Amino acid sequence: MSPAGILLMEDTLNKMIYKDGSRSLRRDKERGLLPRGSHSCFGDFPPDLLPERPLRRCQSAPRVRPPPGMATTQAPLQRPDATARPKSAGALGVTGTRAKLQQLSATRTMRRPASATILRPVDHGPPRAGATRRKPIKPSMLRVFYERGDLPVQIYHGSMGRLLWKVDVEKLDYHHYLPIFFDGLREKEDPFRFMAVTGAYDMLEKGGDRILPVVPQLVIPLKSALNTRDPQIMCTTMKLMQKLVLSGEMIGEALVPYYRQLLPVFCLFKGKNIPTKDMGDYMDYGQRKNLNLGDLISETLQILEEHGGEDAFINIKYMVPTYESAVLCGWLKVSQLLRSGLDSGCEVSDGGCREERLSAGALVRELELVGDRLHYEKLSGGGPKKGWISTKLKDKKLVARADRHTEPTHHCEGETGVRIWALSDIHTDKAENLKWIQDLPSAEFQNDVLILAGDVANTLEVLQNTLLLLKQIFWRVFFCPGNHDLWMHGWRTGNSLDKLNAIWDFCKLHDVETTAGVIDEGQKRVLVVPLVSWHHPQWDTEPELVEWSNVPTVGKTVADYWSTKWPEPLQMEDGSVARAMDELNDKCTGWAEALQRRDEFDAIISFSHFVPRLELVPEKRYLIPACLSKAVGSAYLQERVARLKPDVHVFGHTHFGYDMEIDDTRYLQAALATPQERAFGGSIVALGSFPVLEAKPCKVWDSIAGWPARYQSSWSEYYRRYGRKPQVTSIVPSVCCNFYSATASSRSGWISGRMPIWLFGPLQHRQYEAQMVLQDVRDNTGKDAHDSRVSGAAHRTPPSSRGEPRFLCASDAISPLATSERVGLCGQTFKSLSGS
C-alpha cells in the first residue's frame, strides 16, 4: 500500500476510535494547530474589507468598513462610558490596593451559608514542560502553489489513488519542485497531504543523480515537518527521509552536516512507540503499518549511520546520546563481503606472510575498539581465537553487529559442517508452495547456505515476507531476482527497475546477500557469485518451425511483455532490456572483483534465474508453445558464465529438473514450480528426490563430503542418451494438435527408436506417480464399472473367472519397475534405460 493510502487508513481509524471528534481536523483548526483555508485562489482578502467582528447567526449581513478616503454620512456612535473614565480607573473604577480592600470588605459583609465549605488551594506541582506538545502548523508552499494552479500535476480520482503528471517526472526542475513537495509534508488536510506525499515519492523514485544537488534545499522543509511534533507528520517525514537516503549514492553523507537541524526532536520521541491511545487494536495497527515513532526513529538513525560515511555515527551520537550503533555494538558478526569487498580485515605478520583469516559469519566479542581497529575474541567460526581486525576498508564495512539474541554456532565442528543448497521458482503466491517453505526444519539448516535463483513472488510484500522466512531458516541466503519478481503486480509507481532497486534495498537492510560472497569453512573457501540477467529473443539461434502455421509469437504469449514496465528507450524485443540488466553486474554484484580473484578459492558457484546455454532448454518441437525458447535465456549471461568458469552454475525459470555438465561446468536447476506442475509432470520437474519425495532444497556442496553425486533428471538423461537434433521440426502430436495449424509440408511424430522423456525421470518419482495414477484409475473405474460410458474400456481388460473386469493394482505396476523393466501401453515390456 502506498504511504498516502496508509495515511487515509489512519484517518479512518481515528474516526472510529475517537467518535467524539477530538482528533478531527475541525477540532485542530479551532485550537489553532492547523491553518484555515484561504478566502480565494488568490489568497486572503485585504483586512480593510473584512467584517469588523465575527458574524453572528442573527445577522443577515455584516457591517462593512468604508473604503479609505470616503467620508461617512453618519458619525459613528460613541459610548460615553468608554471615554468618561480615566485610563487608570480600569473596568471597575479602582485599581491596585484600593480595589483589593473594597473586595475584602465586601466579602466580610456577605453572609456565608451554613452548608458552605472552605476550599483550600491544591498544589499541583510545576506545570508540564510541553516538549512533546503539538505545535501550530503554518500553511505550506505546496498549498499556495496548488491553489494558484502552478503545479504540473492532477489527482487521479480512481480506485488506485495516484497522481497524474502533466510533464514527465524525469524532466522536472528538481531544484524548484522537490522542495515544494517536501514543504507540503507538514500538511494534514487533503488534497495537500496526498499530493505532497505521493509527489515526493514519485520524484525520489525517478530522480536518480538529480536528487543529490537538491539535498541542502530539503533540510528546512524536513526540519519544519519534524518540529511540528505531530506523530503522524513525523512518521511520514521519517519514511521520506529513509527513501531520500536510499535514492542514490552520497545522499546519506550529504545529510551529515545537517544532523544538528534534523535530529534534536528525535531525542524527545525516541521512547514513544504508540502514537495515540494504548489500545490493543491501535498497537497492532501501528506495528503493521510502521507507525510507531520509537521504532521509526531507530530505523531511520540506523539507515543514516549505514549510509552516512565514517562521520555519521559520532554526529548522531552527539545529537541523540541514547543511540546505540548498528555497526559496532555488543556481539559482532564479521562479513567477508559487504558492497564489493571480498575479505575482512585480516592480519599480516612481520615477515609479510598472511596469517589465518576470520571466516565469513564468525561471531566475535568486542574487547577494545581503537579507531577503526577492533580487538576481538572469537566465539564461533573459523580464524584466530584473538587478535585485531579492521572494521572497515575505505568505504567498505567489514564488521556488522549481529542480533543480541544470536547464539554462537560452531561451524565445521559437528558432523554436518556447512552445506550449500539450491532452490528456484518457489512462487510463494501459491498457498501450497508457501507451506512447503514453512515446513522446512530450521534446526536442520541453521548452519547452511541457501542459493535462491529467482521467482519468489509476483508482489513485493509476499517476496519480502518469504525472504524473511528463509533468513530465519538458513544461516545465509543468496538471492537474485527473476522475471516474476519484477512484475508490476501491486507496484503502482515507477517501473520494473524501480522495483528491482526496492528489492535490493530490502535485501541490504535484512542481510539477504545479492552480491558475491565467500563461504569460508575449515580448509575450503567457496565463492558464490549472483548474476543478474533478463531474456531476449535473439538468444535463440535454433531453426524455426516454419512448416506450421498459427504458431504464436513470443510477444503475445509470454506474460513478461505486458506484466513488466521499462523506462524508455529500453525494449524487450530488441534485447536492450537484457543488455541493461547485464550491465548491472558491473555495478551491483561485485562481478569484477570476483572475476579478478577467482583463483584464490577452492570452488566457485554462480547462479542466475535465466538459462545461460541453449543446451539446457528442450528443443522447440517439445515446447508448448514453441516460442518459449525465445524467452528463457541470455547471450550476455552465457558470456559471463564462460568467463568466470564456475564449477557449478545454478539456474531456474524453465521449471525442468536439470543436472548436466557442459564445458567443465555443472549446471543445476532445482525448481519448486507450481503445485499443478508437480502433480501432472513430477518426473520432469524432479531432480532426484526433490521436490516431492524429499521436501528440502537440492544440495550443491558440503564442506565435508564435497560435491554431491549426479542427480537423476528426465531431460538431462534424455539428451545425455540421444543428444540434440534441433534441425528436426516434426512436432510431437500432443503439442501440434492443440496449438498449431497444419500445412502441406507439416510433419508430426516421434524420432524412431527413442523412448518418452518421462521414462528418464528419477525412478522413485516414477514409482510414486504409478502408485498415485493407478490408485485413481482403480477408484474411478471401480465406481463407474456399471456406467455405459466406460463399459467399452472395461471390457477391453481381460475378464476374471466370474466375468467381471480385472483391475490393475499399484503393486502390479511397481513390481516390473523394481525389476528394471518398463510396462508399455500395449502390454509389452522393455528393458530399463541407463540402468534406472
VEXDREN-530484 format. One record per residue (C-alpha): x, y, z; residue in one letter. Coordinates in steps of 0.05 Angstrom, whole numbers, padded with zeros to 5 digits, always signed. Layout:
REM VEXDREN-530484
XYZa/...
END
This chain:
REM VEXDREN-530484
+00000+00000+00000m/+00025+00070-00016s/+00044+00117+00041p/-00013+00164+00023a/-00061+00105+00028g/-00035+00088+00097i/-00049+00159+00119l/-00121+00154+00094l/-00130+00089+00132m/-00103+00122+00195e/-00153+00178+00188d/-00209+00127+00183t/-00184+00091+00244l/-00182+00156+00284n/-00254+00169+00266k/-00273+00100+00291m/-00235+00105+00356i/-00247+00178+00373y/-00320+00185+00358k/-00325+00250+00397d/-00284+00285+00343g/-00226+00301+00388s/-00177+00280+00333r/-00214+00313+00275s/-00184+00367+00231l/-00241+00414+00250r/-00221+00410+00324r/-00148+00422+00306d/-00168+00484+00267k/-00208+00510+00325e/-00148+00501+00370r/-00103+00537+00321g/-00060+00477+00305l/-00078+00474+00231l/-00082+00531+00180p/-00150+00552+00156r/-00166+00553+00082g/-00153+00615+00040s/-00210+00662+00021h/-00198+00650-00053s/-00149+00620-00101c/-00112+00687-00099f/-00103+00686-00024g/-00139+00724+00032d/-00180+00787+00023f/-00149+00854+00046p/-00160+00868+00121p/-00198+00933+00108d/-00252+00896+00070l/-00264+00844+00124l/-00321+00848+00175p/-00306+00886+00240e/-00324+00828+00284r/-00343+00755+00274p/-00412+00745+00245l/-00470+00726+00290r/-00523+00677+00270r/-00577+00731+00275c/-00542+00778+00228q/-00561+00773+00156s/-00505+00817+00130a/-00442+00844+00161p/-00427+00916+00171r/-00370+00932+00123v/-00319+00985+00137r/-00318+01041+00087p/-00260+01044+00039p/-00205+01092+00059p/-00214+01163+00035g/-00290+01163+00034m/-00329+01204+00085a/-00388+01175+00121t/-00456+01209+00124t/-00468+01188+00196q/-00419+01195+00253a/-00404+01130+00289p/-00438+01120+00355l/-00395+01135+00416q/-00401+01101+00482r/-00393+01154+00536p/-00374+01104+00589d/-00313+01084+00550a/-00283+01155+00549t/-00310+01185+00613a/-00268+01141+00659r/-00196+01158+00668p/-00147+01108+00640k/-00123+01089+00709s/-00193+01073+00733a/-00197+01008+00696g/-00260+00969+00685a/-00283+00973+00758l/-00263+01045+00771g/-00210+01026+00822v/-00141+00994+00816t/-00086+00968+00859g/-00091+00965+00935t/-00157+01003+00939r/-00192+00951+00896a/-00167+00894+00940k/-00191+00929+01004l/-00261+00941+00975q/-00265+00868+00953q/-00243+00844+01022l/-00295+00886+01059s/-00350+00864+01012a/-00331+00792+01025t/-00334+00801+01101r/-00403+00832+01098t/-00431+00774+01058m/-00469+00722+01097r/-00439+00653+01086r/-00488+00594+01082p/-00483+00543+01137a/-00471+00487+01087s/-00415+00522+01051a/-00345+00491+01055t/-00279+00527+01053i/-00239+00508+00991l/-00164+00506+01002r/-00115+00514+00944p/-00084+00448+00920v/-00011+00445+00899d/-00009+00413+00830h/+00066+00417+00825g/+00104+00450+00768p/+00069+00458+00702p/+00082+00410+00645r/+00140+00428+00601a/+00102+00412+00537g/+00163+00388+00499a/+00123+00337+00461t/+00062+00381+00452r/+00040+00392+00381r/+00059+00459+00350k/+00016+00503+00305p/+00026+00488+00232i/+00034+00544+00182k/+00009+00540+00110p/+00060+00506+00064s/+00085+00530-00003m/+00052+00470-00035l/-00017+00495-00013r/-00003+00563-00044v/+00023+00535-00110f/-00034+00485-00115y/-00088+00538-00103e/-00056+00581-00157r/-00053+00521-00205g/+00022+00525-00213d/+00037+00451-00203l/+00042+00405-00264p/+00001+00351-00231v/-00071+00330-00220q/-00104+00277-00177i/-00129+00214-00208y/-00197+00202-00174h/-00198+00127-00185g/-00191+00066-00142s/-00115+00067-00148m/-00105+00134-00114g/-00046+00165-00150r/-00023+00229-00185l/-00024+00243-00259l/+00036+00284-00280w/+00025+00332-00338k/+00100+00330-00351v/+00148+00271-00348d/+00175+00269-00277v/+00246+00259-00302e/+00242+00326-00339k/+00221+00368-00279l/+00264+00421-00248d/+00282+00385-00183y/+00312+00448-00152h/+00244+00481-00157h/+00192+00426-00147y/+00223+00377-00099l/+00229+00428-00041p/+00157+00448-00053i/+00132+00376-00045f/+00176+00366+00016f/+00149+00430+00046d/+00079+00401+00040g/+00096+00342+00086l/+00072+00383+00145r/+00002+00387+00116e/-00052+00344+00148k/-00110+00363+00104e/-00125+00331+00037d/-00113+00341-00021p/-00050+00377+00001f/-00023+00320+00043r/-00038+00267-00010f/-00004+00309-00064m/+00057+00323-00021a/+00070+00251-00001v/+00054+00218-00068t/+00091+00272-00107g/+00153+00267-00064a/+00156+00192-00071y/+00147+00196-00147d/+00203+00246-00154m/+00250+00207-00109l/+00238+00142-00147e/+00256+00174-00214k/+00305+00227-00192g/+00370+00189-00196g/+00431+00234-00196d/+00389+00298-00195r/+00370+00289-00122i/+00438+00299-00091l/+00447+00373-00110p/+00378+00389-00081v/+00393+00360-00011v/+00411+00427+00021p/+00344+00456-00001q/+00307+00399+00032l/+00335+00410+00102v/+00288+00467+00121i/+00225+00431+00097p/+00246+00369+00135l/+00261+00408+00197k/+00195+00445+00194s/+00157+00379+00188a/+00194+00346+00246l/+00186+00407+00290n/+00110+00404+00285t/+00117+00346+00335r/+00055+00315+00306d/+00064+00239+00308p/+00031+00228+00241q/+00072+00281+00206i/+00136+00257+00238m/+00123+00185+00216c/+00111+00207+00145t/+00172+00252+00145t/+00219+00197+00171m/+00195+00149+00117k/+00211+00202+00065l/+00279+00212+00097m/+00293+00138+00091q/+00271+00138+00019k/+00314+00200+00006l/+00377+00168+00035v/+00366+00104-00005l/+00350+00141-00070s/+00423+00149-00091g/+00495+00147-00072e/+00526+00201-00027m/+00458+00227-00005i/+00467+00199+00065g/+00535+00232+00070e/+00507+00298+00045a/+00458+00299+00103l/+00511+00291+00157v/+00526+00367+00164p/+00452+00380+00176y/+00442+00330+00233y/+00441+00387+00283r/+00380+00415+00249q/+00343+00349+00238l/+00358+00304+00297l/+00344+00344+00362p/+00270+00326+00360v/+00287+00252+00357f/+00310+00254+00429c/+00241+00274+00452l/+00204+00217+00418f/+00255+00161+00416k/+00220+00122+00471g/+00149+00135+00447k/+00121+00079+00405n/+00046+00087+00407i/+00022+00149+00370p/-00045+00152+00406t/-00083+00112+00459k/-00050+00049+00486d/-00104+00006+00455m/-00091-00064+00431g/-00120-00053+00362d/-00081+00010+00351y/-00016-00022+00376m/-00025-00078+00325d/-00043-00028+00270y/+00018+00015+00286g/+00065-00044+00283q/+00038-00070+00217r/+00036-00002+00183k/+00103+00021+00213n/+00073+00080+00251l/+00109+00071+00317n/+00151+00133+00329l/+00205+00099+00370g/+00215+00043+00321d/+00216+00091+00262l/+00267+00136+00296i/+00313+00077+00310s/+00305+00051+00239e/+00318+00120+00209t/+00380+00131+00251l/+00407+00063+00231q/+00398+00079+00157i/+00431+00147+00167l/+00490+00114+00201e/+00498+00059+00149e/+00496+00108+00090h/+00528+00169+00123g/+00600+00150+00119g/+00652+00149+00174e/+00628+00213+00208d/+00555+00193+00213a/+00557+00155+00280f/+00594+00208+00320i/+00547+00263+00296n/+00485+00220+00311i/+00513+00204+00380k/+00524+00277+00394y/+00452+00295+00379m/+00419+00231+00405v/+00462+00206+00464p/+00419+00144+00475t/+00430+00118+00405y/+00469+00052+00400e/+00509+00039+00338s/+00480-00010+00288a/+00550-00028+00264v/+00594-00035+00325l/+00557-00057+00388c/+00557-00118+00432g/+00562-00183+00393w/+00595-00173+00325l/+00586-00211+00261k/+00644-00210+00212v/+00624-00210+00139s/+00676-00221+00086q/+00635-00185+00035l/+00597-00120+00042l/+00585-00080-00021r/+00641-00103-00067s/+00695-00127-00018g/+00713-00199-00010l/+00757-00200+00052d/+00752-00178+00124s/+00808-00141+00158g/+00859-00197+00160c/+00926-00193+00194e/+00995-00192+00163v/+01054-00215+00204s/+01121-00181+00209d/+01150-00226+00157g/+01098-00207+00107g/+01061-00273+00108c/+00986-00272+00112r/+00960-00305+00176e/+00896-00345+00183e/+00834-00304+00167r/+00769-00297+00204l/+00716-00336+00167s/+00654-00302+00140a/+00598-00303+00191g/+00644-00314+00251a/+00618-00286+00316l/+00668-00246+00358v/+00662-00205+00422r/+00689-00135+00426e/+00747-00128+00475l/+00772-00059+00454e/+00758-00011+00398l/+00812+00038+00378v/+00792+00080+00319g/+00777+00032+00262d/+00815-00026+00295r/+00777-00078+00336l/+00809-00123+00388h/+00765-00184+00388y/+00754-00252+00419e/+00725-00306+00373k/+00662-00340+00397l/+00648-00384+00336s/+00670-00394+00264g/+00739-00402+00234g/+00800-00360+00245g/+00846-00338+00303p/+00816-00340+00373k/+00840-00270+00389k/+00870-00213+00350g/+00859-00146+00317w/+00819-00133+00253i/+00798-00071+00214s/+00725-00053+00220t/+00725-00021+00151k/+00768-00013+00090l/+00759+00055+00058k/+00684+00057+00045d/+00673-00017+00056k/+00645-00042+00122k/+00677-00106+00145l/+00643-00115+00212v/+00569-00112+00227a/+00530-00121+00291r/+00493-00186+00300a/+00427-00195+00335d/+00432-00190+00410r/+00397-00257+00417h/+00444-00292+00368t/+00477-00353+00398e/+00546-00374+00374p/+00543-00433+00326t/+00605-00475+00315h/+00610-00489+00241h/+00651-00547+00217c/+00658-00575+00287e/+00599-00622+00281g/+00585-00679+00234e/+00545-00639+00183t/+00591-00580+00171g/+00565-00526+00125v/+00522-00544+00065r/+00501-00502+00006i/+00431-00514-00021w/+00398-00490-00085a/+00326-00471-00098l/+00288-00432-00151s/+00219-00414-00175d/+00186-00423-00107i/+00125-00379-00125h/+00101-00369-00054t/+00039-00333-00081d/+00013-00405-00083k/-00010-00429-00014a/+00019-00499-00025e/+00087-00471-00042n/+00087-00425+00018l/+00070-00483+00063k/+00127-00523+00032w/+00175-00468+00052i/+00145-00460+00122q/+00152-00535+00135d/+00228-00533+00124l/+00261-00552+00191p/+00301-00493+00215s/+00342-00536+00262a/+00370-00576+00203e/+00391-00515+00162f/+00414-00466+00215q/+00487-00474+00194n/+00474-00477+00120d/+00472-00431+00060v/+00414-00424+00010l/+00421-00402-00062i/+00354-00375-00085l/+00353-00366-00161a/+00294-00320-00170g/+00218-00322-00180d/+00198-00316-00107v/+00131-00280-00116a/+00094-00232-00161n/+00083-00178-00107t/+00136-00143-00066l/+00101-00156+00001e/+00099-00232-00009v/+00171-00231-00033l/+00195-00194+00028q/+00157-00240+00076n/+00186-00301+00041t/+00258-00275+00045l/+00250-00260+00119l/+00223-00331+00130l/+00282-00362+00093l/+00330-00318+00131k/+00303-00348+00196q/+00314-00418+00170i/+00383-00413+00138f/+00448-00382+00162w/+00459-00343+00098r/+00414-00331+00038v/+00439-00310-00031f/+00387-00284-00078f/+00379-00257-00149c/+00311-00234-00176p/+00272-00269-00231g/+00220-00245-00281n/+00161-00255-00234h/+00196-00214-00180d/+00197-00154-00227l/+00125-00158-00249w/+00085-00095-00235m/+00032-00131-00195h/+00017-00086-00135g/+00073-00038-00156w/+00035+00024-00179r/+00090+00074-00189t/+00155+00073-00227g/+00177+00014-00269n/+00209-00054-00261s/+00278-00024-00250l/+00250+00016-00192d/+00221-00047-00163k/+00289-00081-00171l/+00322-00025-00131n/+00269-00032-00077a/+00282-00106-00073i/+00357-00094-00067w/+00347-00042-00013d/+00304-00091+00027f/+00356-00146+00019c/+00411-00100+00041k/+00372-00079+00103l/+00357-00152+00123h/+00423-00185+00106d/+00398-00223+00045v/+00460-00224+00001e/+00455-00201-00071t/+00530-00192-00084t/+00587-00241-00088a/+00603-00274-00022g/+00652-00323+00009v/+00635-00386+00047i/+00699-00398+00088d/+00694-00461+00130e/+00751-00506+00152g/+00804-00514+00098q/+00759-00496+00039k/+00735-00429+00013r/+00677-00425-00035v/+00659-00363-00075l/+00585-00352-00090v/+00570-00304-00147v/+00499-00280-00165p/+00488-00257-00237l/+00432-00211-00257v/+00401-00225-00326s/+00340-00220-00370w/+00317-00259-00431h/+00316-00234-00502h/+00292-00268-00567p/+00359-00261-00603q/+00388-00314-00556w/+00350-00370-00592d/+00390-00389-00654t/+00359-00457-00669e/+00315-00469-00731p/+00243-00445-00730e/+00181-00488-00742l/+00166-00458-00810v/+00125-00518-00832e/+00069-00500-00784w/+00022-00441-00786s/-00013-00404-00730n/+00049-00411-00686v/+00041-00356-00633p/+00094-00303-00625t/+00132-00292-00561v/+00104-00222-00551g/+00033-00248-00549k/+00049-00310-00507t/+00098-00292-00452v/+00068-00251-00396a/+00133-00213-00384d/+00117-00169-00444y/+00056-00139-00411w/+00069-00152-00337s/+00134-00112-00334t/+00148-00039-00348k/+00215-00010-00370w/+00239+00061-00377p/+00248+00088-00447e/+00282+00071-00493p/+00291+00001-00465l/+00251-00054-00500q/+00249-00129-00492m/+00241-00142-00567e/+00309-00113-00587d/+00347-00141-00527g/+00361-00073-00496s/+00329-00094-00430v/+00373-00156-00427a/+00435-00113-00441r/+00416-00062-00388a/+00404-00116-00336m/+00470-00149-00353d/+00507-00083-00343e/+00482-00081-00271l/+00530-00138-00255n/+00589-00090-00265d/+00558-00041-00215k/+00520-00080-00163c/+00541-00153-00156t/+00617-00149-00145g/+00629-00183-00212w/+00695-00150-00229a/+00729-00167-00162e/+00702-00238-00163a/+00730-00249-00233l/+00797-00220-00214q/+00805-00263-00152r/+00773-00327-00175r/+00838-00367-00168d/+00841-00354-00093e/+00782-00401-00079f/+00774-00476-00076d/+00708-00475-00112a/+00663-00425-00148i/+00587-00428-00152i/+00550-00378-00195s/+00475-00373-00203f/+00424-00335-00244s/+00350-00340-00256h/+00352-00346-00332f/+00384-00400-00373v/+00456-00389-00395p/+00460-00442-00451r/+00414-00468-00506l/+00433-00540-00488e/+00394-00531-00423l/+00327-00520-00457v/+00285-00573-00492p/+00281-00567-00568e/+00224-00528-00599k/+00184-00589-00620r/+00173-00607-00547y/+00154-00538-00521l/+00083-00512-00511i/+00085-00465-00547p/+00150-00467-00587a/+00165-00393-00579c/+00181-00403-00505l/+00253-00416-00524s/+00259-00342-00541k/+00240-00321-00470a/+00285-00362-00426v/+00359-00345-00438g/+00410-00291-00448s/+00473-00288-00491a/+00502-00236-00443y/+00494-00285-00386l/+00526-00341-00426q/+00587-00297-00438e/+00595-00281-00365r/+00590-00354-00343v/+00641-00373-00396a/+00690-00320-00370r/+00680-00339-00297l/+00685-00414-00309k/+00649-00436-00245p/+00648-00507-00220d/+00573-00504-00214v/+00521-00457-00242h/+00451-00457-00213v/+00394-00430-00256f/+00318-00432-00258g/+00259-00404-00298h/+00240-00465-00342t/+00214-00509-00284h/+00251-00570-00311f/+00298-00610-00267g/+00368-00607-00296y/+00437-00635-00278d/+00483-00631-00338m/+00557-00618-00347e/+00579-00574-00406i/+00650-00548-00416d/+00673-00569-00347d/+00615-00532-00313t/+00559-00569-00278r/+00490-00537-00290y/+00435-00549-00239l/+00362-00529-00236q/+00320-00545-00175a/+00254-00510-00187a/+00197-00519-00138l/+00150-00500-00195a/+00075-00496-00185t/+00031-00547-00150p/-00002-00565-00217q/+00066-00578-00249e/+00088-00622-00192r/+00023-00661-00196a/+00019-00673-00271f/+00093-00670-00290g/+00130-00692-00229g/+00181-00734-00266s/+00200-00675-00310i/+00204-00625-00253v/+00240-00672-00206a/+00315-00671-00192l/+00330-00734-00155g/+00282-00737-00096s/+00269-00662-00099f/+00217-00634-00090p/+00161-00684-00076v/+00192-00745-00044l/+00240-00704-00001e/+00215-00636+00019a/+00282-00600+00022k/+00324-00560-00028p/+00376-00591-00073c/+00445-00598-00041k/+00501-00567-00082v/+00562-00571-00037w/+00582-00600+00030d/+00643-00576+00069s/+00656-00648+00090i/+00632-00691+00032a/+00645-00641-00024g/+00604-00643-00088w/+00542-00689-00089p/+00533-00746-00138a/+00496-00733-00203r/+00421-00725-00195y/+00372-00763-00239q/+00330-00717-00283s/+00288-00732-00344s/+00313-00680-00395w/+00386-00687-00374s/+00384-00763-00382e/+00345-00758-00447y/+00395-00712-00480y/+00454-00749-00449r/+00430-00811-00485r/+00405-00784-00551y/+00436-00715-00559g/+00402-00655-00591r/+00375-00651-00662k/+00346-00581-00669p/+00342-00588-00744q/+00284-00637-00735v/+00219-00597-00736t/+00168-00653-00732s/+00127-00633-00672i/+00103-00682-00620v/+00029-00698-00636p/+00005-00679-00567s/+00032-00610-00579v/+00012-00595-00651c/-00059-00620-00646c/-00075-00569-00592n/-00037-00507-00613f/-00017-00506-00687y/-00049-00509-00755s/-00021-00559-00806a/+00002-00541-00876t/+00020-00583-00936a/+00092-00591-00910s/+00076-00602-00837s/+00103-00664-00803r/+00086-00693-00735s/+00113-00753-00697g/+00170-00780-00655w/+00241-00796-00675i/+00247-00870-00687s/+00280-00911-00632g/+00271-00860-00577r/+00234-00871-00512m/+00188-00819-00479p/+00221-00765-00437i/+00183-00782-00374w/+00215-00851-00373l/+00283-00819-00359f/+00259-00785-00295g/+00280-00808-00226p/+00259-00880-00213l/+00229-00864-00145q/+00186-00809-00176h/+00160-00856-00230r/+00142-00908-00178q/+00107-00856-00136y/+00069-00829-00196e/+00049-00900-00216a/+00020-00911-00147q/-00019-00846-00149m/-00045-00853-00220v/-00064-00926-00216l/-00098-00915-00150q/-00141-00861-00183d/-00156-00907-00241v/-00176-00963-00195r/-00221-00918-00154d/-00254-00885-00213n/-00263-00949-00254t/-00289-00986-00194g/-00342-00934-00180k/-00362-00929-00253d/-00359-01004-00271a/-00433-01005-00290h/-00431-00939-00327d/-00445-00946-00401s/-00393-00892-00417r/-00337-00936-00391v/-00364-01005-00408s/-00324-01009-00472g/-00259-00993-00437a/-00275-01041-00382a/-00288-01100-00429h/-00221-01089-00463r/-00189-01112-00398t/-00181-01188-00392p/-00241-01212-00351p/-00236-01253-00288s/-00265-01322-00277s/-00332-01291-00258r/-00334-01248-00320g/-00320-01182-00283e/-00265-01134-00306p/-00198-01147-00272r/-00167-01081-00246f/-00092-01070-00246l/-00065-01056-00175c/-00008-01009-00159a/+00035-01066-00136s/+00028-01099-00204d/+00059-01038-00237a/+00112-01027-00185i/+00136-01099-00190s/+00165-01094-00261p/+00191-01024-00246l/+00231-01052-00187a/+00260-01106-00232t/+00286-01054-00282s/+00230-01066-00333e/+00180-01018-00364r/+00107-01032-00379v/+00084-01010-00448g/+00015-00986-00466l/+00000-01049-00505c/+00024-01097-00452g/+00095-01110-00476q/+00156-01097-00432t/+00224-01068-00449f/+00289-01061-00411k/+00309-01002-00368s/+00347-00944-00397l/+00414-00927-00365s/+00402-00977-00311g/+00346-00937-00279s/
END
